[in-house]
């Protein structure tokens, strides 16, 4: 019985040391979680294991460490989800505005297309009306009249040019005659120039 009583204090001491080491490791895990949160770094088992200086097995096997890691990962996921939602909200407003602008532009384009189609239909109807009114004989008669009128315009243009040249020559002769008359009047008025 002596050996069992001597082993009990050593076992108790070993258990106390093990509990102390576990508590120290848990403290390092909590500190590592706090540091990762402050640095806004992704929380993972590998990152916590490295930062806290504990094994991954410890993080998986110790219930308190496992729950702390799970809570930290869940909190990080929630923060990331909230950050993504905030970012989506920031990007959603311009996207929504661009979509509304695109809808307005599409409505305006559809209205313009409808207006242009209506105009094209009216013009096509006018062309058909014009084509339907003219028979082949009428077109031939109008073409002949058009040719005759063009010849008459050419003739009148030539006659006009000839008349303008005659008028210009007559004005020139009139100016010459006016100077000649003025010179003769001066001679008649001044008898000294006659002698």
C-alpha positions as CSV (number, residue, x, y, z in Angstrom):
1,X,0.0,0.0,0.0
2,X,2.9,2.3,0.4
3,X,3.5,2.4,-3.4
4,X,-0.1,3.5,-4.1
5,X,0.0,6.3,-1.6
6,X,3.3,7.6,-3.0
7,X,2.0,7.4,-6.6
8,X,-1.1,9.5,-5.8
9,X,0.8,12.7,-5.1
10,X,2.8,12.3,-8.3
11,X,-0.4,11.6,-10.3
12,X,-2.1,14.6,-8.7
13,X,1.0,16.7,-9.5
14,X,1.1,15.4,-13.1
15,X,-2.6,16.1,-13.5
16,X,-2.2,19.6,-12.1
17,X,0.7,20.2,-14.4
18,X,-1.3,18.9,-17.3
19,X,-4.3,21.1,-16.4
20,X,-2.0,24.1,-16.0
21,X,-0.4,23.4,-19.4
22,X,-3.9,23.0,-21.0
23,X,-5.1,26.2,-19.4
24,X,-1.9,28.0,-20.7
25,X,-2.6,26.6,-24.2
26,X,-6.2,27.7,-24.0
27,X,-5.1,31.2,-23.0
28,X,-2.7,31.3,-26.0
29,X,-5.6,30.1,-28.2
30,X,-7.9,32.9,-26.9
31,X,-5.1,35.5,-27.4
32,X,-4.4,34.2,-30.9
33,X,-8.2,34.5,-31.7
34,X,-8.2,38.1,-30.4
35,X,-5.1,39.0,-32.4
36,X,-6.5,37.5,-35.6
37,X,-9.8,39.5,-35.1
38,X,-7.8,42.7,-34.5
39,X,-5.8,42.1,-37.6
40,X,-8.9,41.2,-39.5
41,X,-7.2,38.0,-40.7
42,X,-9.1,34.9,-41.7
43,X,-9.6,32.6,-38.7
44,X,-8.8,28.9,-39.4
45,X,-7.5,25.9,-37.4
46,X,-4.2,26.1,-39.2
47,X,-3.7,29.9,-38.5
48,X,-4.7,29.4,-34.8
49,X,-2.5,26.4,-34.4
50,X,0.5,28.4,-35.7
51,X,-0.3,31.6,-33.8
52,X,-1.1,29.9,-30.5
53,X,1.8,27.5,-30.7
54,X,-0.4,24.4,-30.1
55,X,-1.1,21.4,-32.2
56,X,-4.1,21.0,-34.4
57,X,-4.9,17.9,-32.5
58,X,-5.2,19.9,-29.3
59,X,-7.6,22.3,-31.1
60,X,-9.8,19.4,-32.3
61,X,-9.6,17.2,-29.1
62,X,-10.0,19.8,-26.3
63,X,-13.7,20.7,-26.0
64,X,-13.1,24.2,-24.8
65,X,-10.6,24.9,-27.6
66,X,-12.8,23.3,-30.2
67,X,-15.8,25.5,-29.1
68,X,-13.6,28.7,-29.1
69,X,-12.3,27.9,-32.6
70,X,-15.8,27.1,-33.8
71,X,-17.2,30.4,-32.3
72,X,-14.3,32.4,-33.8
73,X,-14.8,30.9,-37.2
74,X,-18.5,31.4,-37.1
75,X,-18.0,35.0,-35.9
76,X,-15.4,35.6,-38.8
77,X,-17.9,34.1,-41.3
78,X,-20.6,36.4,-40.0
79,X,-18.4,39.4,-40.2
80,X,-17.3,38.5,-43.7
81,X,-20.9,37.9,-44.7
82,X,-21.9,41.3,-43.2
83,X,-18.9,43.0,-45.0
84,X,-19.9,41.3,-48.3
85,X,-23.5,42.4,-47.8
86,X,-22.4,46.0,-47.1
87,X,-20.2,45.9,-50.2
88,X,-23.1,44.5,-52.2
89,X,-25.3,47.3,-51.0
90,X,-22.7,49.8,-52.0
91,X,-22.4,48.3,-55.4
92,X,-26.1,47.6,-55.8
93,X,-27.1,51.3,-55.8
94,X,-25.1,52.2,-58.9
95,X,-26.1,48.9,-60.6
96,X,-29.8,49.7,-59.8
97,X,-29.4,53.2,-61.2
98,X,-27.6,51.9,-64.3
99,X,-30.4,49.5,-64.8
100,X,-33.1,52.2,-64.5
101,X,-31.1,54.4,-66.9
102,X,-30.9,51.5,-69.3
103,X,-34.7,50.9,-69.0
104,X,-35.3,54.6,-69.8
105,X,-33.0,54.5,-72.7
106,X,-34.7,51.3,-74.0
107,X,-38.1,52.9,-73.7
108,X,-36.9,56.0,-75.6
109,X,-35.3,53.8,-78.3
110,X,-38.5,51.8,-78.7
111,X,-40.5,55.0,-79.0
112,X,-38.1,56.4,-81.6
113,X,-38.2,53.1,-83.6
114,X,-42.0,53.2,-83.5
115,X,-42.0,56.8,-84.8
116,X,-39.5,56.0,-87.6
117,X,-41.5,52.9,-88.6
118,X,-44.6,55.1,-88.9
119,X,-42.8,57.7,-91.0
120,X,-41.4,55.0,-93.3
121,X,-44.9,53.6,-93.7
122,X,-46.2,57.0,-94.6
123,X,-43.4,57.6,-97.1
124,X,-43.9,54.2,-98.7
125,X,-47.6,55.0,-99.1
126,X,-46.8,58.3,-100.7
127,X,-44.5,56.6,-103.2
128,X,-47.1,54.0,-104.0
129,X,-49.7,56.8,-104.5
130,X,-47.3,58.7,-106.9
131,X,-46.5,55.6,-108.9
132,X,-50.2,54.6,-109.2
133,X,-51.3,58.0,-110.6
134,X,-48.9,58.1,-113.6
135,X,-49.6,55.9,-116.6
136,X,-46.9,55.1,-119.1
137,X,-48.4,57.6,-121.7
138,X,-48.5,60.3,-119.1
139,X,-44.9,59.7,-118.1
140,X,-43.9,59.8,-121.8
141,X,-45.8,63.1,-122.3
142,X,-44.3,64.7,-119.2
143,X,-40.8,63.6,-120.2
144,X,-41.3,65.2,-123.7
145,X,-42.7,68.4,-122.2
146,X,-39.7,68.5,-119.8
147,X,-37.3,68.1,-122.7
148,X,-39.1,70.9,-124.6
149,X,-39.1,73.1,-121.6
150,X,-35.3,72.6,-121.0
151,X,-34.7,73.5,-124.7
152,X,-36.9,76.6,-124.3
153,X,-34.9,77.6,-121.1
154,X,-31.6,77.2,-123.0
155,X,-33.0,79.3,-125.9
156,X,-34.3,82.0,-123.5
157,X,-30.9,82.0,-121.6
158,X,-29.1,82.5,-124.9
159,X,-31.5,85.3,-125.9
160,X,-31.2,86.9,-122.5
161,X,-27.4,86.9,-122.8
162,X,-27.6,88.4,-126.3
163,X,-30.0,91.2,-125.1
164,X,-27.7,91.9,-122.1
165,X,-24.7,92.3,-124.5
166,X,-26.8,94.7,-126.7
167,X,-27.9,96.7,-123.7
168,X,-24.4,96.9,-122.4
169,X,-23.2,98.1,-125.9
170,X,-26.1,100.6,-126.1
171,X,-25.2,102.0,-122.7
172,X,-21.6,102.4,-123.7
173,X,-22.7,104.2,-126.9
174,X,-25.0,106.4,-124.9
175,X,-22.2,107.4,-122.5
176,X,-20.0,108.2,-125.5
177,X,-22.7,110.3,-127.0
178,X,-23.4,112.1,-123.7
179,X,-19.7,113.0,-123.5
180,X,-19.7,114.2,-127.1
181,X,-22.9,116.3,-126.5
182,X,-21.3,117.8,-123.4
183,X,-18.2,118.7,-125.3
184,X,-20.2,120.3,-128.1
185,X,-22.2,122.3,-125.6
186,X,-19.0,123.6,-124.1
187,X,-17.8,124.6,-127.5
188,X,-21.1,126.4,-128.2
189,X,-21.1,128.2,-124.9
190,X,-17.5,129.5,-125.3
191,X,-17.2,131.4,-128.6
192,X,-13.5,131.9,-128.0
193,X,-12.8,128.3,-128.5
194,X,-14.4,128.4,-131.9
195,X,-12.1,131.1,-133.3
